Amino acid sequence: MFGRVPPRPSAVSNLAVPLTGAMKPETQSIAALFESEESGLLQFAIGLVGRRMVAEELVQEAFLRLHQVWAEVENPKGWLYRSLRNLALNHLRDRPQEAQLNEETTPSDEGPLNEWLGRSEAVGMVRLLLAEMPEEDRTLVELKYRDDLKYQEISRRTGLSVGNVGYRLHHALKELADGLRRAGFEGSGG
């Protein structure tokens, strides 16, 4: 009579939790991907479209599309960021009045909101570029910048020589910088 009322499921959680109770390995993976990437994807989308509600819809749409092609996608994280970027650009192209309204109603480029949005978009682009990187290079970047390890520690963990760690990190970071420049991000200001 007074049983626990389950929370209203989102479209993505419906994909991740079959009604039978047992989770298939591939749906478990998409659920884990949603759990780990949803926040970053949302910030990336907000940076692109400027509105949280629209960004949430675009993230949800990207996950729904991923679910449809899950078996064919080799790099789901990279696929999600690329798909989300395309969805956001399509959204802005199809609704030019909304894009114009965002430009007219947001603070000047010097404002803290635009700085935050620019950083969010840049962080999202870095995540996209990292996701598209070969796994070995991505691991080196993560060990250096996420785990804050020195070259000697990275060398011990990976089995690469210290010189090779430095060489490969240099080229991976150059590739990231080039990708950011191609995407329109210049300098340290976003």
N, C-alpha and C positions, 0 to 999 in steps of 0.2 A: 504494500500500500504506500509506504513512504520510502520507496527505493531511491537510490542515488540516480539523479538525472544526468545522463552523459552530456558532455559539452557539445555544442553544435559543431559538427565537423566542417572543416574547410574543404575546398575541392581537392587540394593536394593531400590532405589527410585521408580523404576517401580513396585516393590512389594508393596510399601506403598501407592501409589496414583493411584487408578483405573482410567481409562479413563473417566468413567461416572461422575467424579467430587465428588461424595459422598464417604466418606471413611467408610468402615465397621469397627466395633469396634476391631476385631482381627488384621486388617492391621494397624489400628491406633496404637495398642500396639507394633507391630513389628517395626513400624516407630519410635516410642518413644524409644524403646530399642536400635535401631540403633543409634539414636541421642545421647543417654546417654552413650553407651558402645563402640562406634566405635573407639574412640581415645585410650582408655585403651587396647582394643583388638589389635589394630595396634601396640602399644608399646610392648605388650606381644609377638606378632608374630615376630617383629623385633628382640627382644631379643633371640628368638628361632632360626630364620633362618639367621639373620644378614644382610638381604637385604630388603630395603623398598618396592621395586616393587613386590617382591615375597610375602612379608608380606601382602601387599594390596590385592593381588589376593587370598591369603588364607583367609583373613577376609571376602572378598566378597563371597567366596565359602562356608564359615561357615554360613553366613546369608542365602544364597540360600538353603542350606541343612535344616536350621531351618525352613524356609518358607514351605518346603515340609512336615515337620512333626509337624508343629505348634500346631495342635489340640491335639497331644499326649504328648507334652512336658509340664511337671509341673513346672520346674525351667529353663526358657529359658536362663537366664544369666549364670547359671552354665553350662548348656548344651553347650552354645556358647564357653566358655573358654575350656571346655573339648574337644569339637569337634575341635577347633582351634589348641590345643596342638597336638591332634592326626594327623590332617592334616599336621602340620609342621614336626612332626616326620616322617610321611610317605614321605613327600617331601624330607627330608634329606636322608632317607634310599634309596629312589628310585634314587637319584642323588648324589652318594658318591663323585664324582669328584667335585661337587659344594661345598659340605661340606668341602672337603680337601682344595679347593681353598680359601674358607673363612678363614680356619685356617692358611694358609700360607701367606695370604695377609693382615690380620688384625694385628694391633700393638700387642706387647706383652701383657701378662695378666696385666701388671702394667699400661697400657695405659688408658687414660681417656675414649676413645671410648668403650673399653671392660668393664670398670667400669660402664659406663652408660647403656650398653646393659645388664649387669648382674643385675643392679638395676631395669631396665625395666622388665626383665623376672621375677624377684622376686616380683615386684609390681603386675604383671599380675597373678602370682601364688597366691598371697594373695587375689586378687579379686576373683579368681576361688574358693579358699577355703572358702571365706566369702559367696559367692553365694551358695555354697553347705551346708552351716550351717543352722540349724533351724532358722526361722525368728526371734524368740524372742532373741536368742543369737546374731544374726547379728545386731539387733536393739541396743542391749546394747553396742556392740563394736562401732557402728557408733555414738551413743550418747556420748560415752567416748572419742573417738579419732577423729572423724570428727567434732562433735559439741563442743568438748572440755569441756564437763560438768563434774562436780564433782559428787561423789557418791550420795550426798544428792539431787542434782538436778535430777539425773537419777531416784532416788527413787520416787520423787514427780511425775515425768512424767509417770513412768511405774506402780506405785502402789506397787512395790516390796519394802521390807525392805532394809535398807542400807547394812546390813550384807549379804542379799541374792544377792544384786547387785554385791558386792565384790566377793562372792563365784562363781556366775555364770560367771562373767567376767574373773576370774582366770581360770576357766575350759575352757572357750571359747578361751582364749589366748593360753592356753596349747595345745588345739586341733589345733590351727593355727600353733604353733611352731612345733608340731609333724608332721603335714602335710608338712610343709616346709622342715623339715629334710628328710622325706620320698622322697620328690621330689629332694633332692640333694642340698638344700640350708643350709649351715652351718654358724653359727656366724653372726655377723653384717655386714660383708663385702659382703654378697650375696652368 
